[in-house]
Amino acid sequence: MKQKIVVLTGAGISAESGIKTFRDSNGLWEEHRVEDVASPEGWARDKNLVLDFYNQRRRQLLQCQPNRAHLALAELEEKYEVTIVTQNVDDLHERGGSTNIIHLHGELLKMRSSLDEDLVYDCTGDILLGDKCERGSQLRPYIVWFGEAVPKIEDAAQLVRHADILIVIGTSLVVYPAAGLINYSKYEIPKWLIDPHDMQLPRIPNLKFINKKATVGVDYLVKLLLADA
């Protein structure tokens, strides 16, 4: 039976593909306050602004390609049972070849009804004011905004509980509830944290820190794990 690897990924893994991060822009995202474009209150205030913001992000994403870190993670599936739990809303893990992915914060290439969160549709173009779902409500980005519940967090916690190896890539481990997932891991399992920033590391047993950017650190760790399998 293959060992189970759970990989928690954040903005840092996609940054090298050209996706902007909150951390690198001092709380601004493309010159917008997070509260204005990533909260229910921002949506209520100015739907046009929010739709335009995500339309631009979607166009940008379609110009980006998966990097070596995304590709390397897919290679782990040769010898391990791998689940990616990502805070990212891009599809770079999918395009990189990974087959089992949980998107905690939604997906940029989908949209949903603002009335019924279970009405979800594929979306590769723009969403405009006046575009409506089958129930007649305005379509909005399929994104979990600040202040909204994270529906898949319990599924992610269960996966971490049963992991044989845990890998954390490109996340500051400060945005909850996702940041708390590492605490569900078993005491004895190996845990790896890959990030180029100097960090105050959490007091987690058996945690090893690879202080490198994702493309370098993930490639190194994947080769190590494949050799050990």
Backbone as CSV, one residue per row, in Angstrom:
resi,resn,N_x,N_y,N_z,CA_x,CA_y,CA_z,C_x,C_y,C_z
1,MET,0.850,-1.204,0.000,0.000,0.000,0.000,0.880,1.247,0.000
2,LYS,0.528,2.197,-0.841,1.312,3.426,-0.937,1.135,4.287,0.318
3,GLN,2.219,4.940,0.731,2.109,5.907,1.822,1.319,7.129,1.348
4,LYS,0.650,7.762,2.311,-0.182,8.925,1.992,0.581,10.215,2.281
5,ILE,0.727,11.032,1.246,1.326,12.355,1.407,0.234,13.399,1.246
6,VAL,0.154,14.319,2.185,-0.716,15.490,2.046,0.181,16.711,1.901
7,VAL,-0.092,17.495,0.879,0.694,18.689,0.587,-0.198,19.916,0.762
8,LEU,0.182,20.796,1.675,-0.540,22.054,1.866,0.205,23.148,1.101
9,THR,-0.467,23.809,0.160,0.216,24.832,-0.629,-0.466,26.187,-0.487
10,GLY,0.383,27.224,-0.550,-0.104,28.596,-0.493,0.436,29.400,-1.663
11,ALA,0.315,30.706,-1.561,0.619,31.598,-2.678,2.054,31.467,-3.177
12,GLY,2.972,31.083,-2.283,4.376,31.023,-2.655,4.685,30.053,-3.781
13,ILE,3.894,28.984,-3.923,4.186,28.016,-4.974,3.799,28.559,-6.348
14,SER,2.803,29.444,-6.384,2.368,29.998,-7.663,3.058,31.315,-8.011
15,ALA,3.737,31.907,-7.040,4.384,33.201,-7.280,5.409,33.116,-8.407
16,GLU,6.114,31.970,-8.476,7.131,31.821,-9.510,6.538,31.604,-10.902
17,SER,5.239,31.416,-10.968,4.549,31.360,-12.266,3.985,32.722,-12.658
18,GLY,4.188,33.718,-11.785,3.726,35.066,-12.091,2.431,35.469,-11.427
19,ILE,1.936,34.648,-10.500,0.715,34.980,-9.762,1.091,35.846,-8.568
20,LYS,0.461,37.018,-8.440,0.771,37.934,-7.345,0.286,37.368,-6.015
21,THR,0.986,37.721,-4.934,0.607,37.255,-3.599,0.284,38.441,-2.697
22,PHE,-0.538,38.188,-1.667,-0.831,39.216,-0.666,0.437,39.620,0.062
23,ARG,1.221,38.624,0.452,2.367,38.861,1.311,3.384,39.785,0.643
24,ASP,3.568,39.622,-0.671,4.584,40.401,-1.363,4.089,41.797,-1.741
25,SER,2.827,42.088,-1.453,2.290,43.392,-1.840,1.750,44.175,-0.650
26,ASN,2.243,43.830,0.549,1.937,44.607,1.760,0.447,44.769,2.025
27,GLY,-0.292,43.678,1.841,-1.719,43.734,2.131,-2.561,44.264,0.998
28,LEU,-1.923,44.694,-0.077,-2.657,45.116,-1.268,-2.561,44.014,-2.314
29,TRP,-3.602,43.868,-3.090,-3.591,42.885,-4.166,-3.881,43.643,-5.444
30,GLU,-2.855,43.783,-6.313,-3.010,44.568,-7.538,-3.547,45.967,-7.212
31,GLU,-2.972,46.576,-6.158,-3.298,47.945,-5.738,-4.688,48.085,-5.120
32,HIS,-5.342,46.995,-4.804,-6.649,47.050,-4.136,-6.513,46.565,-2.699
33,ARG,-7.273,47.174,-1.796,-7.346,46.641,-0.441,-8.072,45.302,-0.483
34,VAL,-7.563,44.350,0.285,-8.169,43.026,0.322,-9.651,43.119,0.695
35,GLU,-9.972,44.007,1.630,-11.355,44.131,2.105,-12.307,44.572,1.001
36,ASP,-11.774,45.284,-0.001,-12.637,45.793,-1.070,-12.950,44.747,-2.128
37,VAL,-12.057,43.768,-2.299,-12.237,42.826,-3.403,-12.368,41.371,-2.948
38,ALA,-12.206,41.116,-1.666,-12.245,39.731,-1.192,-13.043,39.605,0.095
39,SER,-14.185,40.264,0.151,-15.065,40.165,1.314,-16.513,40.347,0.872
40,PRO,-17.460,39.767,1.610,-18.877,39.988,1.287,-19.253,41.466,1.340
41,GLU,-18.602,42.208,2.251,-18.896,43.641,2.366,-18.447,44.398,1.118
42,GLY,-17.268,44.038,0.601,-16.787,44.650,-0.624,-17.708,44.352,-1.794
43,TRP,-18.197,43.130,-1.873,-19.135,42.720,-2.921,-20.434,43.515,-2.815
44,ALA,-20.927,43.694,-1.606,-22.169,44.454,-1.417,-21.991,45.922,-1.812
45,ARG,-20.804,46.472,-1.561,-20.537,47.883,-1.866,-20.387,48.146,-3.356
46,ASP,-19.630,47.287,-4.026,-19.271,47.599,-5.414,-19.041,46.317,-6.202
47,LYS,-20.134,45.770,-6.728,-20.044,44.508,-7.476,-19.209,44.664,-8.742
48,ASN,-19.310,45.805,-9.393,-18.531,46.012,-10.618,-17.032,45.944,-10.345
49,LEU,-16.606,46.566,-9.246,-15.190,46.557,-8.890,-14.707,45.126,-8.649
50,VAL,-15.493,44.355,-7.896,-15.106,42.984,-7.564,-15.067,42.116,-8.821
51,LEU,-16.095,42.240,-9.667,-16.118,41.442,-10.889,-14.936,41.783,-11.796
52,ASP,-14.654,43.071,-11.933,-13.529,43.486,-12.787,-12.208,42.967,-12.233
53,PHE,-12.066,43.014,-10.921,-10.840,42.528,-10.285,-10.590,41.057,-10.621
54,TYR,-11.611,40.224,-10.442,-11.427,38.795,-10.701,-11.370,38.487,-12.197
55,ASN,-12.041,39.286,-13.011,-11.904,39.112,-14.461,-10.443,39.311,-14.877
56,GLN,-9.802,40.332,-14.297,-8.389,40.567,-14.599,-7.507,39.423,-14.098
57,ARG,-7.814,38.925,-12.886,-7.029,37.811,-12.353,-7.174,36.568,-13.235
58,ARG,-8.399,36.353,-13.725,-8.655,35.183,-14.570,-7.879,35.289,-15.887
59,ARG,-7.880,36.482,-16.487,-7.125,36.674,-17.732,-5.638,36.444,-17.485
60,GLN,-5.155,36.954,-16.350,-3.739,36.770,-16.014,-3.400,35.295,-15.850
61,LEU,-4.269,34.558,-15.138,-4.025,33.142,-14.891,-3.893,32.368,-16.193
62,LEU,-4.720,32.688,-17.167,-4.707,31.956,-18.432,-3.412,32.175,-19.211
63,GLN,-2.643,33.206,-18.825,-1.347,33.461,-19.454,-0.197,32.801,-18.696
64,CYS,-0.479,32.253,-17.514,0.561,31.665,-16.660,0.664,30.159,-16.888
65,GLN,1.820,29.629,-16.558,2.063,28.195,-16.718,2.532,27.596,-15.397
66,PRO,2.254,26.302,-15.159,2.783,25.655,-13.963,4.300,25.675,-13.967
67,ASN,4.895,25.783,-12.796,6.354,25.812,-12.698,6.884,24.455,-12.226
68,ARG,8.195,24.392,-12.019,8.833,23.125,-11.667,8.267,22.532,-10.374
69,ALA,7.851,23.378,-9.446,7.284,22.862,-8.190,5.980,22.115,-8.446
70,HIS,5.109,22.682,-9.284,3.850,21.996,-9.614,4.134,20.663,-10.308
71,LEU,5.046,20.676,-11.252,5.363,19.469,-12.014,5.982,18.389,-11.116
72,ALA,6.859,18.799,-10.222,7.517,17.845,-9.333,6.516,17.159,-8.408
73,LEU,5.555,17.918,-7.880,4.549,17.316,-6.997,3.764,16.232,-7.717
74,ALA,3.482,16.447,-8.998,2.755,15.427,-9.769,3.571,14.143,-9.878
75,GLU,4.897,14.265,-9.918,5.763,13.084,-10.028,5.672,12.190,-8.784
76,LEU,5.333,12.774,-7.641,5.203,11.983,-6.415,4.136,10.893,-6.534
77,GLU,3.157,11.105,-7.424,2.069,10.137,-7.561,2.541,8.800,-8.121
78,GLU,3.770,8.763,-8.663,4.317,7.493,-9.148,4.464,6.491,-8.000
79,LYS,4.793,6.975,-6.801,5.102,6.058,-5.702,4.313,6.335,-4.425
80,TYR,3.521,7.403,-4.404,2.763,7.761,-3.205,1.309,8.079,-3.566
81,GLU,0.465,7.976,-2.556,-0.907,8.477,-2.678,-0.882,9.937,-2.219
82,VAL,-1.083,10.845,-3.150,-0.852,12.269,-2.887,-2.159,13.058,-2.983
83,THR,-2.404,13.884,-1.979,-3.501,14.850,-2.039,-2.929,16.244,-1.838
84,ILE,-3.269,17.141,-2.744,-2.876,18.542,-2.617,-4.032,19.296,-1.974
85,VAL,-3.770,19.955,-0.872,-4.759,20.849,-0.252,-4.217,22.262,-0.435
86,THR,-4.861,23.038,-1.300,-4.293,24.335,-1.640,-5.188,25.494,-1.210
87,GLN,-4.527,26.564,-0.781,-5.231,27.814,-0.518,-5.353,28.646,-1.794
88,ASN,-4.694,28.196,-2.859,-4.664,28.965,-4.100,-5.925,28.731,-4.924
89,VAL,-6.311,29.740,-5.682,-7.517,29.643,-6.505,-7.181,29.410,-7.974
90,ASP,-5.896,29.267,-8.294,-5.510,28.988,-9.676,-5.627,27.490,-9.972
91,ASP,-5.419,27.127,-11.243,-5.503,25.719,-11.649,-4.135,25.152,-12.019
92,LEU,-3.062,25.726,-11.465,-1.717,25.319,-11.859,-1.365,23.911,-11.367
93,HIS,-1.933,23.489,-10.245,-1.707,22.105,-9.808,-2.320,21.129,-10.814
94,GLU,-3.531,21.439,-11.254,-4.186,20.566,-12.234,-3.371,20.508,-13.525
95,ARG,-2.985,21.666,-14.009,-2.222,21.702,-15.259,-0.830,21.113,-15.091
96,GLY,-0.322,21.101,-13.855,0.976,20.500,-13.588,0.939,18.985,-13.538
97,GLY,-0.271,18.415,-13.506,-0.396,16.961,-13.554,-0.897,16.287,-12.296
98,SER,-1.087,17.033,-11.212,-1.636,16.435,-9.990,-3.104,16.085,-10.216
99,THR,-3.543,14.974,-9.629,-4.888,14.471,-9.927,-5.861,14.547,-8.753
100,ASN,-5.359,14.832,-7.548,-6.247,14.844,-6.380,-6.030,16.146,-5.615
101,ILE,-6.895,17.121,-5.849,-6.678,18.475,-5.338,-7.934,18.979,-4.634
102,ILE,-7.744,19.537,-3.443,-8.823,20.220,-2.722,-8.500,21.709,-2.706
103,HIS,-9.405,22.514,-3.237,-9.245,23.971,-3.224,-10.023,24.537,-2.036
104,LEU,-9.298,24.940,-0.996,-9.962,25.459,0.201,-10.680,26.777,-0.062
105,HIS,-10.091,27.622,-0.896,-10.599,28.991,-1.051,-11.297,29.235,-2.380
106,GLY,-11.689,28.154,-3.050,-12.427,28.303,-4.300,-11.524,28.201,-5.514
107,GLU,-12.123,28.470,-6.686,-11.404,28.331,-7.947,-11.725,29.505,-8.864
108,LEU,-10.686,30.100,-9.402,-10.837,31.280,-10.253,-11.539,30.947,-11.559
109,LEU,-11.400,29.725,-12.033,-11.997,29.334,-13.313,-13.386,28.720,-13.130
110,LYS,-14.043,29.114,-12.037,-15.441,28.756,-11.811,-16.189,29.982,-11.302
111,MET,-17.495,29.945,-11.413,-18.349,31.007,-10.869,-19.548,30.335,-10.228
112,ARG,-20.213,31.085,-9.341,-21.370,30.500,-8.668,-22.480,31.513,-8.502
113,SER,-23.644,30.977,-8.213,-24.793,31.821,-7.894,-24.529,32.575,-6.588
114,SER,-24.949,33.829,-6.514,-24.831,34.563,-5.258,-25.973,34.211,-4.307
115,LEU,-26.941,33.443,-4.794,-28.068,33.018,-3.968,-27.872,31.609,-3.434
116,ASP,-27.351,30.722,-4.287,-27.208,29.307,-3.939,-25.769,28.884,-4.204
117,GLU,-24.991,28.670,-3.151,-23.568,28.369,-3.312,-23.313,27.012,-3.943
118,ASP,-24.342,26.177,-4.066,-24.178,24.877,-4.717,-24.347,24.954,-6.230
119,LEU,-24.796,26.089,-6.733,-24.898,26.273,-8.180,-23.572,26.836,-8.683
120,VAL,-22.739,25.947,-9.218,-21.376,26.292,-9.624,-21.210,25.972,-11.102
121,TYR,-20.532,26.863,-11.823,-20.356,26.719,-13.257,-18.891,26.963,-13.631
122,ASP,-18.452,26.334,-14.718,-17.127,26.638,-15.254,-17.107,28.059,-15.799
123,CYS,-15.944,28.688,-15.742,-15.835,30.084,-16.183,-14.421,30.369,-16.663
124,THR,-14.266,30.601,-17.959,-12.958,30.984,-18.497,-12.965,32.400,-19.064
125,GLY,-14.155,33.014,-19.122,-14.256,34.389,-19.613,-14.582,35.350,-18.488
126,ASP,-15.109,36.515,-18.851,-15.468,37.522,-17.850,-16.851,37.253,-17.265
127,ILE,-17.036,37.637,-16.017,-18.368,37.677,-15.397,-18.781,39.141,-15.361
128,LEU,-19.967,39.443,-15.852,-20.424,40.823,-15.948,-21.641,41.048,-15.061
129,LEU,-21.819,42.289,-14.639,-23.019,42.638,-13.885,-24.230,42.375,-14.764
130,GLY,-25.183,41.628,-14.255,-26.344,41.241,-15.051,-26.305,39.794,-15.500
131,ASP,-25.132,39.152,-15.408,-25.040,37.715,-15.688,-25.653,36.959,-14.517
132,LYS,-26.628,36.114,-14.816,-27.391,35.485,-13.741,-27.379,33.964,-13.837
133,CYS,-27.574,33.331,-12.679,-27.682,31.877,-12.627,-29.091,31.460,-13.026
134,GLU,-29.339,30.164,-13.049,-30.656,29.657,-13.469,-31.776,30.049,-12.515
135,ARG,-31.414,30.481,-11.300,-32.428,30.925,-10.346,-32.600,32.441,-10.350
136,GLY,-31.887,33.098,-11.246,-32.087,34.533,-11.429,-31.235,35.442,-10.574
137,SER,-30.233,34.883,-9.872,-29.383,35.736,-9.044,-28.065,36.019,-9.758
138,GLN,-27.437,37.136,-9.383,-26.176,37.544,-9.986,-25.090,36.480,-9.784
139,LEU,-24.371,36.177,-10.843,-23.232,35.277,-10.733,-22.051,36.008,-10.105
140,ARG,-21.284,35.314,-9.301,-20.124,35.884,-8.616,-18.956,34.910,-8.726
141,PRO,-17.754,35.365,-8.460,-16.612,34.445,-8.474,-16.806,33.313,-7.472
142,TYR,-16.318,32.126,-7.825,-16.367,30.961,-6.940,-15.149,31.017,-6.024
143,ILE,-15.173,31.997,-5.141,-14.059,32.287,-4.245,-14.601,32.362,-2.822
144,VAL,-13.873,31.764,-1.886,-14.225,31.910,-0.466,-13.562,33.186,0.034
145,TRP,-14.376,34.195,0.293,-13.861,35.492,0.721,-13.617,35.522,2.229
146,PHE,-12.821,36.488,2.656,-12.595,36.681,4.091,-13.938,36.906,4.777
147,GLY,-14.148,36.182,5.863,-15.416,36.290,6.590,-16.420,35.227,6.210
148,GLU,-16.140,34.469,5.140,-17.043,33.395,4.740,-16.531,32.051,5.264
149,ALA,-17.444,31.098,5.422,-17.067,29.762,5.877,-16.208,29.077,4.818
150,VAL,-15.329,28.186,5.281,-14.482,27.406,4.375,-15.047,25.982,4.365
151,PRO,-15.902,25.667,3.380,-16.652,24.408,3.436,-15.788,23.147,3.454
152,LYS,-14.629,23.182,2.828,-13.833,21.954,2.678,-12.768,21.783,3.759
153,ILE,-12.798,22.635,4.779,-11.746,22.584,5.793,-11.800,21.282,6.600
154,GLU,-12.987,20.754,6.850,-13.095,19.501,7.616,-12.545,18.324,6.818
155,ASP,-12.825,18.299,5.511,-12.265,17.248,4.661,-10.738,17.307,4.692
156,ALA,-10.209,18.519,4.627,-8.754,18.702,4.643,-8.166,18.239,5.972
157,ALA,-8.835,18.560,7.073,-8.351,18.161,8.393,-8.298,16.642,8.520
158,GLN,-9.298,15.952,7.988,-9.318,14.489,8.032,-8.152,13.893,7.240
159,LEU,-7.864,14.484,6.095,-6.745,14.012,5.281,-5.420,14.178,6.023
160,VAL,-5.242,15.337,6.655,-4.003,15.584,7.403,-3.883,14.601,8.566
161,ARG,-4.989,14.308,9.221,-4.978,13.362,10.346,-4.406,12.001,9.942
162,HIS,-4.678,11.587,8.707,-4.304,10.245,8.265,-3.064,10.232,7.380
163,ALA,-2.392,11.366,7.270,-1.208,11.448,6.415,-0.020,10.715,7.033
164,ASP,0.795,10.114,6.167,2.057,9.509,6.594,3.214,10.494,6.470
165,ILE,3.050,11.468,5.591,4.038,12.531,5.385,3.263,13.810,5.095
166,LEU,3.706,14.913,5.687,3.053,16.207,5.453,4.070,17.190,4.888
167,ILE,3.685,17.861,3.809,4.557,18.864,3.181,3.785,20.175,3.104
168,VAL,4.415,21.260,3.545,3.804,22.589,3.497,4.681,23.470,2.609
169,ILE,4.076,24.104,1.604,4.847,24.854,0.619,4.272,26.253,0.417
170,GLY,5.129,27.268,0.604,4.785,28.616,0.184,3.610,29.252,0.894
171,THR,3.463,28.970,2.170,2.410,29.615,2.951,2.986,30.086,4.281
172,SER,2.547,31.242,4.724,3.080,31.831,5.953,2.510,31.194,7.214
173,LEU,1.504,30.312,7.050,0.871,29.651,8.196,0.285,30.648,9.195
174,VAL,-0.272,31.747,8.662,-0.905,32.723,9.543,-2.378,32.963,9.209
175,VAL,-2.853,32.497,8.046,-4.251,32.715,7.662,-5.077,31.503,8.082
176,TYR,-5.974,31.721,9.029,-6.817,30.634,9.517,-8.143,30.627,8.773
177,PRO,-8.778,29.443,8.656,-8.477,28.198,9.371,-7.392,27.336,8.729
178,ALA,-6.962,27.657,7.500,-6.002,26.796,6.803,-4.711,26.620,7.600
179,ALA,-4.270,27.679,8.290,-3.010,27.616,9.033,-3.048,26.576,10.147
180,GLY,-4.227,26.268,10.640,-4.350,25.307,11.725,-4.286,23.856,11.287
181,LEU,-4.276,23.601,9.983,-4.323,22.216,9.513,-3.117,21.401,9.956
182,ILE,-1.962,22.028,10.017,-0.743,21.289,10.389,-0.870,20.687,11.792
183,ASN,-1.690,21.294,12.618,-1.864,20.804,13.995,-2.644,19.489,14.064
184,TYR,-3.280,19.100,12.953,-4.018,17.832,12.925,-3.116,16.644,12.590
185,SER,-1.886,16.912,12.206,-1.000,15.823,11.792,-0.557,14.990,12.990
186,LYS,-0.277,13.719,12.725,0.194,12.824,13.791,1.583,13.256,14.275
187,TYR,1.809,13.063,15.534,3.057,13.504,16.171,4.277,12.955,15.458
188,GLU,4.245,11.665,15.134,5.463,10.968,14.726,5.811,11.111,13.244
189,ILE,4.911,11.627,12.424,5.189,11.616,10.984,6.170,12.721,10.597
190,PRO,6.953,12.510,9.524,7.827,13.581,9.044,7.023,14.718,8.424
191,LYS,7.468,15.930,8.698,6.796,17.118,8.181,7.862,18.036,7.583
192,TRP,7.555,18.605,6.430,8.497,19.471,5.729,7.827,20.803,5.445
193,LEU,8.552,21.875,5.670,8.072,23.223,5.356,9.054,23.852,4.373
194,ILE,8.548,24.237,3.198,9.386,24.837,2.158,8.941,26.272,1.936
195,ASP,9.856,27.219,2.186,9.529,28.629,2.016,10.830,29.430,1.987
196,PRO,10.935,30.432,1.088,12.174,31.205,0.992,12.297,32.301,2.036
197,HIS,11.219,32.598,2.749,11.226,33.695,3.713,11.764,33.218,5.069
198,ASP,12.372,34.123,5.799,12.723,33.837,7.186,11.440,33.819,8.000
199,MET,11.198,32.737,8.706,9.920,32.560,9.372,10.109,32.205,10.838
200,GLN,9.119,32.586,11.644,9.033,32.104,13.016,8.357,30.743,12.941
201,LEU,9.127,29.682,13.029,8.572,28.358,12.797,7.657,27.927,13.932
202,PRO,6.543,27.277,13.585,5.653,26.775,14.635,6.319,25.643,15.400
203,ARG,5.909,25.447,16.650,6.482,24.376,17.479,5.771,23.068,17.138
204,ILE,6.205,22.483,16.039,5.607,21.245,15.538,6.672,20.151,15.565
205,PRO,6.373,18.988,16.169,7.367,17.914,16.231,7.716,17.377,14.846
206,ASN,9.001,17.014,14.672,9.490,16.404,13.429,9.325,17.307,12.207
207,LEU,9.403,18.606,12.417,9.278,19.558,11.315,10.667,19.973,10.828
208,LYS,10.896,19.801,9.526,12.151,20.218,8.903,11.872,21.372,7.941
209,PHE,12.758,22.358,7.965,12.560,23.580,7.182,13.538,23.605,6.018
210,ILE,12.993,23.750,4.800,13.813,23.950,3.610,13.657,25.410,3.204
211,ASN,14.662,26.202,3.505,14.572,27.660,3.324,14.951,28.036,1.888
212,LYS,14.105,27.616,0.943,14.346,27.881,-0.470,13.034,28.170,-1.177
213,LYS,13.112,28.804,-2.349,11.908,29.042,-3.130,11.327,27.708,-3.585
214,ALA,10.063,27.726,-3.945,9.336,26.479,-4.194,9.960,25.640,-5.302
215,THR,10.351,26.246,-6.407,10.868,25.453,-7.524,12.115,24.661,-7.126
216,VAL,12.944,25.245,-6.297,14.174,24.579,-5.862,13.893,23.593,-4.728
217,GLY,13.176,24.046,-3.706,12.923,23.216,-2.529,12.054,22.004,-2.816
218,VAL,11.016,22.187,-3.628,10.125,21.062,-3.935,10.856,20.036,-4.795
219,ASP,11.608,20.501,-5.773,12.355,19.583,-6.632,13.314,18.727,-5.795
220,TYR,13.999,19.368,-4.858,14.929,18.654,-3.973,14.194,17.606,-3.139
221,LEU,13.088,18.005,-2.516,12.377,17.095,-1.621,11.733,15.943,-2.387
222,VAL,11.185,16.210,-3.546,10.551,15.151,-4.335,11.580,14.100,-4.739
223,LYS,12.738,14.526,-5.153,13.789,13.556,-5.506,14.181,12.724,-4.293
224,LEU,14.228,13.342,-3.125,14.560,12.639,-1.892,13.497,11.587,-1.564
225,LEU,12.242,11.982,-1.660,11.144,11.072,-1.314,11.008,9.933,-2.321
226,LEU,11.211,10.211,-3.588,11.120,9.148,-4.605,12.256,8.145,-4.430
227,ALA,13.419,8.634,-4.021,14.560,7.732,-3.795,14.316,6.825,-2.577
228,ASP,13.566,7.352,-1.601,13.308,6.606,-0.361,12.135,5.638,-0.474
229,ALA,11.289,5.823,-1.473,10.049,5.041,-1.568,10.329,3.585,-1.920
